[in-house]
Amino acid sequence: MSFKEDGVVRHYASVDLLPRILAGIEQAGIDPESLTSDQLKAVDEFHIGGAEATAHLLDKLTIDQRTRVLDIGSGIGGPARTIASRYRCEVTGIDLTPAYVDTATELTRRCGLSDKVRFDVASATALPFASACFDLATMFHVGMNIPDKTTLFAETRRVLSPKGMFAVYDVMHVGQGDPAYPLPWSETPEFSALATPETYRSAASSAGFELLGETDRRGVALAFFERVQAQASANGPAPLGLHLLMGPTVGEKVKNMVSAIKAGMIAPVQMIFKAPAS
Ligand SMILES: C[S@@+](CC[C@H](N)C(=O)[O-])C[C@H]1O[C@@H](n2cnc3c(N)ncnc32)[C@H](O)[C@@H]1O
């Protein structure tokens, strides 16, 4: 593991995940032994817009029961469980952070989805899979931790079948100036790999991908944060929410991210790529 990857793992592993999430589940009055994927949505979709943003991206894709899906940087497994529940297909998630993979695996067991979804510890830049063994790769808010976008796209292209799709939803550097830290994906600039949409397009193109669509989701992001803020002000922090994943500096992280989005420096951007026919 590289020095940068080690820093990323330390960042995400700093929170004692599973006990916090299970306590939140009980506080929300849900039976922690018998969960549904939907009941976890407030906490297990660790990206701007949560489950709605996931649905927005999935609605742009063609997925059925036979689609072999790889979720890159699968976190605690929310997007992977959503895809498997929605389409009854098999999903493999990989993530660099062992504590996230363990939590994803345990929550998936409690949702009764272990026959459809599995998780492995791996780096997006060295995927432990044979060539052409997936039809679709998804990646939600992960590239901001991966400096080598060229290898990320080349590896994804390698494991995709001809004409396979790669759907990306990352925070990107869309304007001038640098955001203040901490941010949800890094306490300091040292372990952030925020990049411009052009960097993504160019890495994708070098790997042979064709860009089918690109959407700046800034407006959706600001509406999402306003809603979360309004709920928290009215009722206090919900038992289940992304705050459980972000540790003691959650307030600063969210404040810095919202300020940078408002200032036009960063925005969540959705990109859909298609691999070549051969
Ligand atoms: C903000 S979380 C998003 C998790 C998940 N995609 C979601 O939307 O719920 C970023 C995740 O990317 C993972 N990650 C960062 N760098 C990675 C890499 N090089 N390879 C695989 N996973 C990585 C982290 O461990 C973390 O779980």
The ligand as an SDF file (V2000), in Angstrom:
LIG
                    3D

 27 29  0  0  0  0  0  0  0  0999 V2000
  -16.7290    8.9240    0.6660 C   0  0  0  0  0  0  0  0  0  0  0  0
  -16.5640    7.1920    0.7630 S   0  0  0  0  0  0  0  0  0  0  0  0
  -17.7910    6.6410   -0.4360 C   0  0  0  0  0  0  0  0  0  0  0  0
  -18.2440    5.2340   -0.1640 C   0  0  0  0  0  0  0  0  0  0  0  0
  -19.3010    4.6810   -1.1220 C   0  0  0  0  0  0  0  0  0  0  0  0
  -18.8780    4.7570   -2.4980 N   0  0  0  0  0  0  0  0  0  0  0  0
  -20.6110    5.4030   -0.9390 C   0  0  0  0  0  0  0  0  0  0  0  0
  -20.9330    6.2520   -1.7730 O   0  0  0  0  0  0  0  0  0  0  0  0
  -21.3160    5.1120    0.0300 O   0  0  0  0  0  0  0  0  0  0  0  0
  -15.0320    6.8800   -0.1110 C   0  0  0  0  0  0  0  0  0  0  0  0
  -14.6150    5.4180   -0.0560 C   0  0  0  0  0  0  0  0  0  0  0  0
  -13.5650    5.2030   -1.0220 O   0  0  0  0  0  0  0  0  0  0  0  0
  -12.6600    4.2800   -0.4970 C   0  0  0  0  0  0  0  0  0  0  0  0
  -11.3880    4.4370   -1.2340 N   0  0  0  0  0  0  0  0  0  0  0  0
  -10.5780    5.5150   -1.2610 C   0  0  0  0  0  0  0  0  0  0  0  0
   -9.5070    5.2860   -2.0600 N   0  0  0  0  0  0  0  0  0  0  0  0
   -9.6670    4.0430   -2.5760 C   0  0  0  0  0  0  0  0  0  0  0  0
   -8.9070    3.2280   -3.4700 C   0  0  0  0  0  0  0  0  0  0  0  0
   -7.7420    3.6380   -3.9850 N   0  0  0  0  0  0  0  0  0  0  0  0
   -9.3780    2.0100   -3.7760 N   0  0  0  0  0  0  0  0  0  0  0  0
  -10.5380    1.5480   -3.2420 C   0  0  0  0  0  0  0  0  0  0  0  0
  -11.2860    2.2760   -2.3800 N   0  0  0  0  0  0  0  0  0  0  0  0
  -10.8690    3.4950   -2.0480 C   0  0  0  0  0  0  0  0  0  0  0  0
  -12.5860    4.6540    0.9760 C   0  0  0  0  0  0  0  0  0  0  0  0
  -12.0480    3.6200    1.7470 O   0  0  0  0  0  0  0  0  0  0  0  0
  -14.0590    4.9530    1.2680 C   0  0  0  0  0  0  0  0  0  0  0  0
  -14.7440    3.8050    1.6780 O   0  0  0  0  0  0  0  0  0  0  0  0
  1  2  1  0
  2  3  1  0
  2 10  1  0
  3  4  1  0
  4  5  1  0
  5  6  1  0
  5  7  1  0
  7  8  2  0
  7  9  1  0
 10 11  1  0
 11 12  1  0
 11 26  1  0
 12 13  1  0
 13 14  1  0
 13 24  1  0
 14 15  1  0
 14 23  1  0
 15 16  2  0
 16 17  1  0
 17 18  1  0
 17 23  2  0
 18 19  1  0
 18 20  2  0
 20 21  1  0
 21 22  2  0
 22 23  1  0
 24 25  1  0
 24 26  1  0
 26 27  1  0
M  CHG  2   2   1   9  -1
M  END
$$$$
